[in-house]
Every structure is written in C-alpha cells, then in structure tokens.
Amino acid sequence: MANQSSAHPILCASFNQDNSYFAIGTKDGFKIFDCDTGRLLYERVIDDDDDIIIELGLSAIGAFVIVEMLYRTNLLAIVGAGEQPSLSPRRLCLFNIVNGTSLRELNFLTSILAVRIDRKRLIVLFKEQAYIYDVNSLEKKQIIDTVPNVQGLCAFSACVDNPYLALPASTTKGSLLVYNVVDLQSHCEIDAHRSPLIAMAFSSNGTYIATASEHGTIIRVHLISDATKSYSFRRGTYSSTIFSLSFGPSADLPDILLATSSSGSVHIFSLGFDLNERKSNSLLGSIIPGSVSDALHPAHHLVFHHAFSAGVRSNAVVQKIEKASGSSNPEPVVLRATISMISFSGYYQEYSLRINNKNEATWTLERRFKAIAE
C-alpha cells in the first residue's frame, strides 16, 4: 500500500504473507518490524551526515514507495520514489537484507505501481499491464493487458492451492478479473459493484475475495470457485474511502473481515460460524447471504471509532483468531482476535478484540509505538 501524497511520513506500508512482519518505506529508507514483539528487525536509513551509503549495494538510499517481503526470508522487493537515479520508480530491486546487497534489478519503461511476491511468482503492476515472473529464474511467464489502473490496485493470494491475482476489469464499474498465476490463465470475472473498485483482498486460503467500491458504503465477499457473491455488508450510508480489507486467518471460511476507512474507523464484519444457532442476536451469525439488496443494517457489524486520525491512510490485519465459549459466564466471549494496525502518520498499534454473545465488543490496546524517528 503506497501513499501517493508526501503529507505523511510513511510512503508505503505492508504486511508479509502471514502477517507476522510489517515493513514501511519513508523518505529516508525502509524498516522491518516483528508484529508479535514490536521489535525492529532491520532498517536502512540515511544518517544525518550521510548522503550516500555505498554498503547497501544500491548507489544511494532514499525514499521508497514499495517494500514487499517474502514471508520471513531475507528477500525484499523494493522500488524507489525517483528522487535519485538509482531509486527510479521504473526499477525493481530484489534486495538481500543479510548482506545488504542487490541480488537482481529489473528495469522497465514505465513506473511500477505495485509488486506482489510469493514462493513461485513475482508480480509487477503498471498502469495498463501486469507482468508475471518465475520468482527463482526471473523468467517472464506472462504479460496481462489491463484497463488503466493508475493506483496499482490488485489482490494476490499466496496460497499454493489457489494462486490467484485479482485486477480491475473496468474503469466505469466494479468488476474484477481473477487470474491463476501458476496455470497462467483467466479463472473468472466478477461483477462486484456498480462503481469502480477501490480495495480488494483474498482470504488466506484464496477461496474468497472481499471488495469495496469508490463509494465505500457496501463491502462484498465473493466465492472464487463459482464467482458468486456470498455476503454483503453495509459499512455506512455516507461515502468513505476504504483503505484496507483483511480476512481473519482460517483454513476454511474466515470468521471475520476487517476494513479501515478514511473516517478513521475500523469496521469488523462477521462471516459467521454457528450461523444457524446464532442468527437471531449475534454478530457471529448476523450474515444474510442472498441478492445484492441484502446488504446488512449497520447494527449488524462492529465499529471502532477514532482508531486513526480521519483522512490518514491506514492498514490493518487480523493476526489471530480464537473461538471460545463459556457457558458458566453470564457474558461469555465467543471470539477473541488480535488486530495489528499501521497508520501512515507513523504509528503501529496492536489491539485485543473480544466479542461476547450479546454482540458487544471490547478493544484493549496491547502495544503502540512510533515506527519512524521523530
């Protein structure tokens, strides 16, 4: 997730494939943190007295607009902001953080808008194309022509069984193309919204994809196997920009979906477990699959207001999910979750979320720190 404005200190922020690490890019370099401990694992930044750091294997260090990790390995895919020749936005550097050197560089004719990576594929997005590479040999396997995609919007599933890339399929409505990056063929096209897409994300197993349009009032979840809409959620009645979407980790149907918005709020939606037993009064059973008109009333989802400053770009992921029951407790907890959030103002926050059987949520701040120097 890259920040198109220089108003905030963070230019990009991303979590790795299992959400155990997060990386940020700034005007001075990039950093990697451990989500579980908050420990700084790696950094490359300009010192006050240094203009060029030769040891990086890059001829200079400066602003970075893309920093993507490959799980917990030593490999990073990084793209500069173009403030220096060696940090051209048209150059992708595969960087080894152990010895601080560039392993390979790929140069292109136009600016790189997004990069995604897993153990088999490297995806590089441009305004009207997506390149698919073999991650080991860097052989170019496929070029996908796309509609104009100036924001570099995409979703990528790193699941071995469902290795999908999702791209916008229209500039006038919210349709998306789902492409199998291993078989190198189109899987399906989904008509998700009436307005153009602004955010999308796959579940951890690659079987579902969540989408939001530019209006930001409705969040939809689609089953990839048959390109059908499974759930609709009403985030609110007024427009808001959806900054990020994230499913809870699950081997099957995820329990919750997380969304951050320009209002500064974090929204929690349930994809349900024990649907039949809890449908009447619980968040965890309040989903009504059906037609497009079945969008839920706001009372059926939880909102954490003022999690961020309004208008500041943010990213949040669900780290852990624990289902629980406690019949001896008058207000048993039915779900516990650990949620990590990054604000482009520079702060990392970790919350513990508890939801009881009355659909009441308790947010507890477990950790908060500033990820950039003052």
C-alpha positions in Angstrom: 0.0 0.0 0.0 1.7 3.1 -1.2 0.9 6.7 -0.2 0.5 8.9 -3.2 0.9 12.1 -1.1 4.1 13.2 0.8 2.0 14.8 3.5 2.6 11.8 5.9 6.0 10.4 6.9 5.2 6.9 5.7 5.2 6.4 2.0 4.3 2.7 2.0 3.3 0.0 4.4 2.8 -3.7 4.0 2.5 -6.9 6.0 4.2 -10.1 4.9 2.2 -13.1 3.7 1.4 -14.5 7.1 1.1 -11.0 8.8 4.0 -11.8 11.1 6.2 -8.9 9.9 5.4 -5.4 8.6 7.5 -3.1 6.5 7.4 0.6 6.0 9.1 2.9 3.4 9.9 6.5 4.2 11.7 9.4 2.5 14.8 8.2 4.3 14.8 4.5 3.7 12.8 1.4 4.9 12.3 -0.7 8.1 11.0 -4.1 9.0 9.3 -4.9 12.3 8.2 -8.1 14.1 4.4 -7.8 14.7 4.5 -10.2 17.7 7.1 -8.2 19.7 7.2 -4.9 18.0 11.0 -5.3 17.6 12.8 -3.5 14.8 14.4 -6.3 12.8 16.0 -4.4 10.0 16.5 -0.8 8.8 18.3 1.1 6.1 18.0 4.8 6.5 20.0 7.9 5.8 22.0 9.2 8.7 22.0 13.0 9.3 25.6 13.3 7.9 25.2 10.7 5.0 24.0 11.5 1.6 25.1 8.1 0.1 25.5 4.7 1.8 27.6 2.6 -0.5 27.4 -0.5 1.6 23.8 -1.1 0.6 24.7 -2.4 -2.8 22.5 0.4 -4.1 24.3 3.5 -5.2 22.1 5.6 -2.8 19.5 5.2 -0.2 16.4 7.5 0.0 12.7 7.4 -0.4 10.9 4.1 -1.1 7.3 3.7 -2.3 7.2 -0.1 -2.4 8.7 -2.5 0.1 7.4 -6.1 -0.2 8.6 -9.1 1.9 8.7 -12.8 1.1 7.4 -14.3 4.3 10.2 -14.2 6.9 13.0 -14.7 4.4 15.9 -12.3 3.6 14.4 -11.2 0.3 12.8 -7.9 -0.3 11.3 -6.4 -3.4 11.8 -2.6 -3.3 11.1 0.3 -5.6 12.3 3.9 -5.1 10.4 7.1 -5.3 12.6 8.6 -8.1 14.3 11.2 -6.1 17.7 9.8 -7.1 18.7 8.0 -10.4 19.4 4.7 -8.6 16.0 4.8 -7.0 14.0 5.2 -10.2 10.3 4.2 -9.9 10.9 2.2 -13.1 13.5 -0.1 -11.4 12.6 -3.1 -9.2 15.4 -4.2 -6.9 15.4 -7.7 -5.3 17.4 -7.0 -2.1 19.1 -9.3 0.4 18.9 -7.9 3.9 21.6 -10.2 5.3 24.5 -8.7 3.3 22.7 -5.5 2.3 23.2 -6.1 -1.5 21.0 -6.1 -4.6 20.5 -9.6 -5.9 18.9 -8.6 -9.2 17.4 -5.5 -10.7 14.6 -5.3 -13.3 14.3 -2.1 -15.3 11.1 -1.0 -17.1 9.9 1.7 -19.4 7.1 3.0 -17.1 6.7 3.4 -13.4 6.0 0.4 -11.2 2.7 0.8 -9.3 2.6 -2.4 -7.2 4.6 -5.5 -6.6 3.5 -8.9 -5.1 5.6 -11.9 -4.4 5.3 -15.5 -3.2 7.5 -18.6 -3.4 6.6 -19.2 -7.0 5.7 -15.9 -8.6 6.7 -12.3 -8.8 4.0 -9.9 -9.9 4.9 -6.4 -11.2 2.0 -4.0 -11.9 2.0 -1.0 -14.3 -0.7 1.4 -15.4 -2.0 -0.9 -18.1 -0.2 -4.2 -17.7 0.8 -6.8 -15.2 4.0 -8.9 -15.6 4.2 -12.4 -14.1 7.7 -13.8 -13.4 9.0 -17.0 -12.1 10.5 -15.9 -8.7 13.5 -18.2 -8.9 14.7 -17.7 -12.5 13.0 -14.3 -13.1 11.8 -15.7 -16.4 8.9 -13.6 -17.6 6.0 -16.0 -17.8 3.1 -13.8 -18.9 2.0 -10.3 -19.6 -1.6 -9.4 -18.8 -3.1 -6.3 -20.5 -5.3 -4.4 -18.1 -7.7 -1.5 -18.1 -6.0 1.8 -16.9 -5.1 1.1 -13.2 -3.4 4.2 -12.0 -3.5 3.2 -8.3 -1.9 -0.2 -9.0 -4.9 -1.8 -7.3 -4.7 -5.6 -7.0 -5.1 -8.6 -4.7 -2.8 -11.6 -4.6 -3.3 -15.0 -3.0 -0.1 -16.7 -1.9 -2.0 -19.9 -1.2 -0.4 -22.9 -3.1 -3.8 -24.3 -4.0 -5.4 -21.0 -5.1 -2.6 -18.9 -6.6 -4.8 -16.0 -7.8 -4.2 -12.5 -8.9 -7.2 -10.1 -9.0 -7.1 -7.0 -11.1 -9.8 -4.3 -12.0 -11.6 -5.3 -15.2 -13.3 -1.9 -15.8 -12.9 1.8 -15.2 -16.6 2.5 -15.1 -17.9 -0.2 -12.8 -16.6 -2.5 -10.0 -15.8 -5.7 -12.0 -12.6 -7.7 -11.5 -10.6 -10.3 -13.3 -9.3 -13.3 -11.3 -6.2 -14.8 -12.9 -4.4 -18.1 -12.0 -0.7 -17.1 -11.9 0.6 -20.7 -12.0 -1.6 -22.1 -14.7 -1.3 -18.7 -16.5 -5.0 -18.5 -17.4 -8.0 -16.4 -16.5 -10.1 -18.1 -13.9 -13.2 -15.8 -13.8 -14.6 -12.3 -13.9 -16.8 -11.0 -11.1 -19.2 -8.1 -11.3 -18.9 -6.8 -7.7 -20.1 -3.2 -7.6 -21.7 -0.6 -9.8 -18.9 1.9 -9.1 -15.1 1.3 -9.8 -13.1 -0.7 -7.2 -11.0 1.0 -4.5 -9.9 -2.0 -2.4 -9.9 -5.8 -2.5 -8.3 -8.7 -0.6 -8.2 -12.5 -0.7 -8.8 -14.7 2.2 -5.7 -16.6 3.4 -6.8 -19.8 1.6 -7.6 -17.9 -1.6 -11.2 -19.1 -1.7 -12.9 -15.8 -1.0 -12.3 -12.2 -2.1 -13.6 -9.1 -0.4 -14.2 -5.9 -2.5 -15.2 -2.3 -1.9 -16.0 0.4 -4.5 -15.2 4.1 -4.5 -18.4 4.9 -2.6 -17.2 2.7 0.3 -20.8 2.1 1.6 -21.0 -1.6 0.7 -18.4 -4.4 1.3 -18.9 -7.6 -0.6 -17.4 -11.1 -0.3 -17.3 -13.4 -3.3 -16.7 -17.1 -3.5 -13.9 -17.5 -6.2 -14.8 -21.1 -7.2 -18.0 -20.1 -8.9 -17.7 -16.3 -9.0 -20.7 -15.7 -6.9 -21.5 -13.1 -4.2 -21.7 -14.8 -0.8 -22.1 -11.9 1.6 -22.9 -8.2 1.5 -22.3 -5.7 4.4 -23.3 -2.1 4.8 -20.4 -0.2 6.2 -22.5 3.0 6.4 -24.8 5.3 4.5 -22.3 8.0 3.6 -19.3 7.7 1.3 -15.9 6.9 2.7 -12.7 5.7 1.2 -11.8 2.1 2.2 -8.1 1.9 2.8 -7.7 -1.8 3.5 -9.5 -5.1 3.8 -8.3 -8.1 5.7 -9.8 -11.5 6.5 -9.1 -13.4 9.6 -6.8 -16.4 9.2 -8.6 -19.6 8.5 -8.3 -22.9 6.7 -11.9 -22.7 5.6 -14.4 -19.8 5.9 -12.8 -16.9 7.7 -14.7 -15.8 10.9 -14.3 -12.0 10.4 -13.5 -9.4 7.8 -11.7 -6.2 8.8 -11.9 -2.8 7.0 -10.3 0.6 7.6 -11.7 3.7 6.2 -10.9 7.4 5.7 -13.2 8.3 8.6 -10.6 6.9 10.9 -12.7 3.9 11.9 -12.1 0.2 11.9 -15.0 -2.0 10.9 -15.5 -5.6 11.9 -17.9 -7.9 9.9 -18.6 -11.5 10.7 -18.5 -14.2 8.0 -20.1 -16.4 10.6 -19.6 -19.6 12.5 -22.5 -21.4 14.1 -24.7 -19.3 11.8 -27.9 -21.3 12.4 -27.6 -21.2 16.1 -26.7 -17.5 16.5 -28.5 -15.9 13.6 -31.1 -14.1 15.8 -28.9 -12.0 18.0 -25.2 -12.5 17.5 -22.6 -10.8 15.4 -21.2 -14.2 14.6 -24.5 -15.2 13.0 -25.8 -12.0 11.5 -24.9 -12.6 7.9 -27.7 -12.8 5.4 -26.5 -14.3 2.1 -28.6 -13.5 -0.9 -29.1 -11.0 -3.5 -27.4 -7.6 -3.9 -30.3 -5.9 -2.0 -29.5 -8.0 1.1 -26.9 -5.5 2.4 -26.9 -5.6 6.2 -28.1 -2.8 8.5 -25.2 -1.1 10.3 -26.3 -2.6 13.6 -25.0 -6.0 12.4 -21.4 -5.0 12.4 -19.0 -3.5 14.9 -17.2 -0.2 14.5 -14.1 1.0 16.4 -14.3 4.8 16.0 -11.3 7.1 16.0 -8.8 4.3 15.7 -6.8 6.7 13.4 -7.0 10.4 12.5 -9.6 10.9 9.9 -8.1 11.1 6.4 -4.9 9.4 7.3 -4.2 6.3 5.3 -4.1 3.1 7.3 -3.7 -0.6 7.0 -5.0 -3.3 9.5 -4.8 -7.1 9.6 -6.2 -9.8 11.7 -3.3 -11.6 13.3 -5.0 -14.3 15.4 -8.5 -15.6 15.9 -9.6 -17.7 18.9 -13.2 -19.0 19.2 -14.3 -19.5 22.8 -17.3 -20.4 24.8 -18.0 -20.0 28.5 -21.5 -21.1 29.5 -20.7 -20.5 33.1 -20.1 -16.9 32.4 -23.2 -14.7 32.1 -21.5 -12.8 29.2 -19.4 -15.5 27.5 -16.7 -14.4 25.0 -17.4 -16.1 21.6 -14.5 -14.7 19.8 -11.1 -13.2 20.6 -8.9 -11.6 17.9 -5.5 -9.9 17.8 -5.5 -7.0 15.3 -2.5 -5.0 14.1 -2.8 -1.6 12.6 -0.4 0.8 10.8 -1.1 4.5 10.3 0.7 6.5 7.7 1.2 9.1 10.4 3.8 6.7 11.7 2.2 4.7 14.5 1.8 0.9 14.9 -1.0 -0.3 17.2 -1.9 -3.8 18.4 -5.4 -4.4 19.9 -7.0 -7.3 21.5 -10.7 -7.6 20.5 -13.2 -9.6 22.5 -16.8 -10.1 21.3 -19.4 -11.6 23.6 -22.7 -13.3 22.8 -24.5 -10.0 23.1 -22.6 -8.7 20.1 -20.7 -6.3 22.4 -17.0 -5.6 21.6 -14.2 -4.7 23.9 -11.0 -3.3 22.4 -7.8 -3.4 24.6 -4.7 -1.6 23.4 -1.8 -4.0 23.9 1.0 -2.2 22.1 1.6 1.2 20.5 4.8 2.7 19.2 6.0 5.1 16.6 7.7 3.3 13.7 9.7 6.3 12.5 12.1 8.6 14.2 11.0 11.9 15.4 
